[in-house]
Amino acid sequence: RFETENRGINHVEGGWPKDINPLEPDQTSRFRKKTEKEDGYTRSMLSLGNLVEHTIKQNNIVDIYENYFQNLQPDVVEEAPYAKTVNIYRDPHNARRTANHISWYADGARKLAVSYCNLE
């Protein structure tokens, strides 16, 4: 037996509380100023800054122009690659839209999640 569940969200402008209209610059500006004055905001920005700095330093260490695998010989493949259709999943939404990302559940690939693009 195969169980399905449909859940949806239209993520156009993100992270705003329900009482804030993201299309109103005054409301979003007031909300940002209020959030930036909170104690947790400063601590969060400092910890995120350290994390970003660490990641940037790691990226700067890697020489993207160095040929790391110059002595590596390609594997010889005797049979041609192929693909086989196992299942076809249809979008439950009536409007045509493009799938943006597909994720499988890590434990045995029993669950599938798809995010779609909003083309409006």
trRosetta pair geometry for C-beta under 8 A, 3 or more apart (Angstrom, degrees):
i j d omega theta_ij theta_ji phi_ij phi_ji
6 92 5.3 -57 -112 51 140 163
8 93 7.5 110 -106 -73 144 115
10 118 6.3 89 -156 -94 86 134
11 14 5.6 17 -168 -82 99 104
11 118 7.5 -159 64 -20 58 133
12 22 8.0 174 100 66 95 147
12 118 6.3 -83 -91 88 80 169
13 16 6.5 11 120 -1 99 124
13 22 3.8 174 117 122 147 165
13 23 7.6 179 0 -52 163 68
16 20 4.4 -121 -179 85 109 117
16 21 7.9 67 146 -151 151 2
16 22 4.9 -157 -15 -67 159 99
16 28 7.2 -62 -110 -106 127 92
16 31 7.2 70 -137 113 89 170
17 20 5.0 85 59 6 79 105
17 31 7.4 -166 22 -133 106 139
20 24 7.8 -139 -176 56 64 108
20 27 5.1 164 -148 150 76 117
20 28 6.5 101 178 -84 118 61
20 31 5.2 11 -111 -55 144 153
21 24 4.3 65 83 3 107 111
21 27 5.4 86 47 50 76 158
22 28 6.1 63 -137 -76 51 124
24 27 4.1 54 94 14 117 112
24 28 6.5 156 86 -11 64 86
25 28 5.9 -62 -143 43 32 106
25 29 5.9 34 160 -23 68 111
26 29 5.8 -57 -145 36 26 112
26 30 6.4 25 158 -17 63 107
27 30 6.0 -56 -149 36 29 109
27 31 6.3 26 155 -17 64 109
28 31 5.7 -55 -146 38 32 112
28 32 6.2 35 154 -22 66 105
29 32 5.8 -53 -147 35 29 112
29 33 6.4 28 155 -17 64 106
30 33 5.9 -56 -148 37 30 110
30 34 6.3 29 155 -19 65 108
31 34 5.8 -56 -147 38 30 111
31 35 6.2 28 155 -18 65 109
32 35 5.8 -59 -147 39 29 109
32 36 6.1 27 157 -20 66 110
33 36 5.8 -56 -143 37 28 111
33 37 6.7 29 156 -22 61 106
34 37 6.1 -60 -157 30 29 111
34 38 7.5 41 147 -35 60 95
35 38 5.9 -42 -164 7 41 116
35 41 5.8 127 153 -85 71 140
36 41 5.5 -160 -131 140 32 160
37 41 7.4 67 50 34 21 141
38 41 4.6 103 68 -10 88 105
38 42 7.8 -161 95 -4 55 80
39 42 6.3 -58 -163 32 38 106
39 43 6.7 29 149 -10 70 109
40 43 5.7 -59 -149 43 38 110
40 44 5.9 40 155 -24 71 108
41 44 5.8 -57 -147 36 27 112
41 45 6.3 25 157 -18 64 107
42 45 5.9 -55 -147 36 29 109
42 46 6.4 28 155 -18 64 107
43 46 5.8 -57 -149 36 31 111
43 47 6.4 23 157 -13 66 107
44 47 6.0 -60 -147 40 29 104
44 48 6.1 26 156 -15 66 110
45 48 5.7 -56 -141 42 30 109
45 49 6.1 38 155 -27 64 105
46 49 5.6 -51 -148 31 29 116
46 50 6.8 30 154 -18 61 101
47 50 5.8 -50 -153 33 35 111
47 51 6.6 35 150 -17 65 105
48 51 5.5 -55 -149 38 36 113
48 52 6.1 35 154 -18 69 106
49 52 5.8 -55 -144 38 30 109
49 53 6.2 31 156 -20 64 107
50 53 5.7 -54 -146 36 29 112
50 54 6.4 33 154 -21 64 105
51 54 5.8 -53 -150 33 30 113
51 55 6.5 27 153 -16 64 107
52 55 5.7 -56 -149 38 33 111
52 56 6.3 34 154 -21 66 106
53 56 5.7 -53 -146 35 31 112
53 57 6.5 32 155 -19 64 105
54 57 5.9 -56 -152 35 29 111
54 58 6.6 30 151 -19 63 104
55 58 5.6 -52 -150 34 34 113
55 59 6.4 31 153 -17 66 106
56 59 5.7 -56 -148 38 32 110
56 60 6.3 32 154 -20 66 107
57 60 5.7 -55 -146 36 31 112
57 61 6.7 39 153 -29 62 101
58 61 5.8 -52 -157 22 33 115
58 62 7.3 26 153 -16 63 101
59 62 6.2 -55 -157 30 37 107
63 66 4.1 63 101 -11 118 114
67 70 4.6 72 124 -61 120 98
69 72 4.1 -30 -179 14 97 131
77 80 7.9 105 126 -96 113 25
77 81 7.4 6 150 -49 153 84
85 88 6.8 11 -179 -58 120 88
89 112 7.1 -138 -65 104 169 154
89 114 7.8 177 110 -32 137 144
91 97 6.8 178 -169 52 162 91
91 99 7.6 -150 -79 -65 117 96
91 114 7.8 -113 -104 103 85 149
91 116 7.3 80 -133 -89 129 139
93 97 6.5 3 86 17 138 123
93 116 7.4 -77 22 0 147 174
97 116 4.6 53 125 179 128 126
97 117 6.0 -172 -179 64 94 68
97 118 7.4 -18 -139 -100 128 32
97 119 6.0 -167 -124 -1 78 110
98 116 6.7 140 78 -159 42 75
98 117 4.5 2 65 31 96 120
98 119 6.8 94 9 -56 98 119
99 102 6.3 22 163 -55 130 95
99 114 5.3 -57 -137 -169 111 115
99 115 7.4 106 -164 74 65 44
99 116 5.8 -56 -106 -101 45 69
99 117 7.7 57 116 -3 1 85
100 115 4.8 -52 62 101 108 91
100 116 6.0 137 -2 -144 95 13
100 117 4.8 123 -63 -52 109 81
101 114 7.3 167 85 -153 51 48
101 115 4.7 14 49 43 94 107
102 112 6.9 -18 -168 -168 94 96
102 113 7.4 155 -157 83 47 51
102 114 5.3 -11 -104 -104 74 79
103 112 7.4 153 82 -158 50 48
103 113 4.7 -11 60 60 98 100
103 114 7.9 -171 23 -75 68 36
104 109 4.5 -14 177 -126 131 84
104 111 7.1 136 -166 80 52 57
104 112 5.9 -23 -107 -102 64 68
104 113 8.0 -171 -80 22 20 74
105 108 7.2 -10 98 63 102 63
105 109 6.3 150 60 -122 74 24
105 110 5.5 -46 63 55 135 66
105 111 3.4 69 -31 48 131 96
105 112 7.3 -85 -10 -54 86 35
105 113 7.9 99 -55 -12 75 97
107 110 6.8 -33 94 18 80 107
109 112 7.8 34 -175 -70 75 83
